[in-house]
Amino acid sequence: MICDCCGCLTKRRRVRKHHWYKGRLYVIENVLAELCQECGERYFLATTLDAIDQLLAGNHPVKETLLIEVVPM
């Protein structure tokens, strides 16, 4: 695949994705994505994003709970 941002090639990799679902922020590990080798832009298939939503909609395992800060600029 060619990156829309810089025109370089992407490579399929497993990444960590920040994902909002029903007003809550989740960190999903081991998500398949196309990752640009030059600029780092990530591309996810719609089926992958749907699968994440389905996972979060059900009873899912929680590896860790994090406390994050939201800071205005």
trRosetta pair geometry for C-beta under 8 A, 3 or more apart (Angstrom, degrees):
i j d omega theta_ij theta_ji phi_ij phi_ji
1 9 7.3 117 72 -158 47 59
1 10 4.5 -21 74 44 98 119
1 34 4.9 4 48 -167 144 154
1 43 6.7 -106 127 55 156 153
2 7 6.1 -11 -180 -154 107 46
2 8 7.4 163 -152 85 66 18
2 9 6.6 -48 -103 -98 56 48
2 10 7.3 -167 -97 -3 7 92
3 6 5.1 7 99 48 131 77
3 7 6.2 -57 69 -1 85 11
3 8 5.2 9 23 55 124 66
3 9 7.3 -35 -13 23 92 2
3 10 5.6 127 -62 -54 84 97
3 36 4.0 46 -87 -104 139 125
3 38 6.9 -131 21 46 156 106
3 39 6.4 149 165 37 159 113
3 41 5.3 120 -149 55 114 127
4 41 7.3 -121 50 134 78 160
5 36 6.8 -79 49 -46 113 168
5 39 5.3 -112 100 80 129 158
5 41 4.6 152 10 -45 137 152
6 36 6.5 110 40 -177 114 147
6 38 5.2 -124 100 93 149 130
6 39 4.5 149 -14 -22 140 132
6 41 7.3 172 6 0 98 125
8 36 5.7 96 76 -166 104 99
8 37 6.0 -116 138 58 125 84
8 38 3.7 100 24 -1 165 132
8 39 6.9 149 32 -2 124 88
9 36 7.6 146 96 -140 31 63
9 37 6.0 8 81 18 78 119
10 34 4.0 55 139 167 142 98
10 35 5.9 148 -160 69 91 27
10 36 5.0 -55 -95 -83 83 50
10 37 6.8 174 -120 -15 30 77
10 41 7.8 -79 -95 81 114 87
10 43 6.5 -22 -137 23 169 119
11 34 7.2 149 66 -155 18 64
11 35 5.9 -35 63 63 71 83
11 37 5.6 60 -3 -60 111 104
12 32 6.6 -5 -169 -166 98 93
12 33 7.5 163 -146 86 55 34
12 34 5.9 -39 -89 -98 59 62
12 35 7.6 111 -132 15 12 82
13 32 7.8 160 87 -146 31 50
13 33 6.1 -28 68 67 76 81
13 34 7.8 103 21 -132 77 19
13 35 4.5 -23 30 10 125 131
14 30 5.0 -15 -174 -147 122 54
14 31 6.7 134 -158 58 64 31
14 32 6.1 -35 -97 -87 66 52
14 33 7.6 115 -123 20 20 80
15 31 5.6 -46 67 66 71 87
15 33 4.9 -29 19 26 124 130
15 35 6.4 135 -55 -71 132 127
15 42 6.2 -95 51 -122 170 140
16 27 6.1 1 -180 -178 105 97
16 28 7.1 162 -159 82 55 47
16 29 5.3 -19 -108 -109 83 63
16 30 7.9 24 -84 -19 59 38
16 31 7.2 108 -120 19 16 101
17 27 7.4 159 81 -157 41 50
17 28 4.8 -16 62 60 93 99
17 31 4.5 -18 -5 32 123 156
17 33 7.3 142 -69 -52 117 134
17 42 7.7 -163 -101 133 97 156
17 44 7.2 53 -111 -76 149 143
17 52 7.4 -71 87 -107 138 154
18 25 6.4 -13 -171 -167 95 102
18 26 7.5 155 -158 82 47 46
18 27 5.9 -26 -99 -101 63 69
18 28 8.0 175 -88 19 14 77
19 25 7.5 141 76 -156 39 54
19 26 5.0 -28 68 66 90 95
19 27 7.6 150 20 -99 79 20
19 28 5.3 16 6 -5 130 118
19 49 7.9 176 -130 -138 124 78
19 52 5.6 -105 -153 156 168 143
19 56 7.5 -150 111 -44 126 148
20 23 7.3 14 -175 -101 99 10
20 24 7.1 154 -152 76 61 34
20 25 5.7 -32 -95 -96 70 63
20 26 7.6 161 -93 19 20 77
21 24 6.0 -30 69 62 69 85
21 26 6.0 -1 18 2 110 123
21 52 7.6 -146 -65 133 132 94
21 53 6.1 168 -120 -119 121 69
21 56 4.5 59 103 117 171 157
21 57 7.7 -120 176 -59 134 67
22 56 7.8 -172 14 133 106 122
25 68 7.3 -48 80 37 143 150
26 56 6.1 -134 -22 -104 165 131
27 66 7.1 37 3 13 133 137
28 31 5.3 65 114 -51 109 123
28 52 5.6 -51 -86 -133 170 117
28 55 7.7 101 -123 82 126 145
29 63 7.3 -4 9 14 134 156
31 44 7.0 -18 153 -115 121 120
31 48 6.5 102 -171 176 96 122
31 52 7.0 7 -115 -78 126 122
32 44 7.9 117 92 -132 62 77
32 45 7.6 -4 99 16 105 109
32 48 5.9 -132 66 -112 91 137
33 42 4.7 -6 168 -165 144 103
33 43 6.2 144 -172 67 84 44
33 44 5.3 -47 -111 -83 91 73
33 48 7.5 173 -80 132 64 168
34 42 7.1 141 75 -160 53 52
34 43 4.2 -16 59 60 105 105
34 44 7.9 -161 21 -68 76 30
35 40 6.8 -21 -172 -149 92 45
35 41 7.6 163 -153 82 48 42
35 42 5.5 -15 -102 -104 71 76
35 43 7.9 -156 -67 24 33 72
36 39 4.9 -4 107 52 140 77
36 40 5.8 -48 68 8 94 11
36 41 4.4 41 3 45 130 81
36 42 7.6 -115 5 -64 81 37
44 48 4.9 -120 -177 79 95 129
44 49 5.5 102 125 -51 127 96
45 48 4.4 100 61 -2 84 103
45 49 7.3 -156 94 -2 48 83
46 49 5.7 -54 -150 39 37 110
46 50 6.2 41 151 -20 68 105
47 50 5.5 -50 -145 37 33 114
47 51 6.3 38 153 -23 64 104
48 51 5.6 -53 -150 33 30 113
48 52 6.7 34 150 -21 63 101
49 52 5.6 -48 -151 31 35 114
49 53 6.7 37 150 -17 64 102
50 53 5.6 -53 -152 36 35 113
50 54 6.4 35 151 -19 66 105
51 54 5.6 -51 -147 37 33 113
51 55 6.4 40 152 -23 64 104
52 55 5.6 -52 -150 33 32 115
52 56 6.4 23 156 -12 65 108
53 56 6.0 -61 -146 42 29 105
53 57 6.2 35 154 -29 65 108
54 57 5.6 -51 -144 29 30 116
54 58 6.9 14 162 -7 61 107
55 58 6.7 -76 -161 40 26 98
55 60 5.3 72 165 -99 80 136
56 60 6.1 -48 -103 -4 36 150
62 65 6.4 22 164 -59 129 85
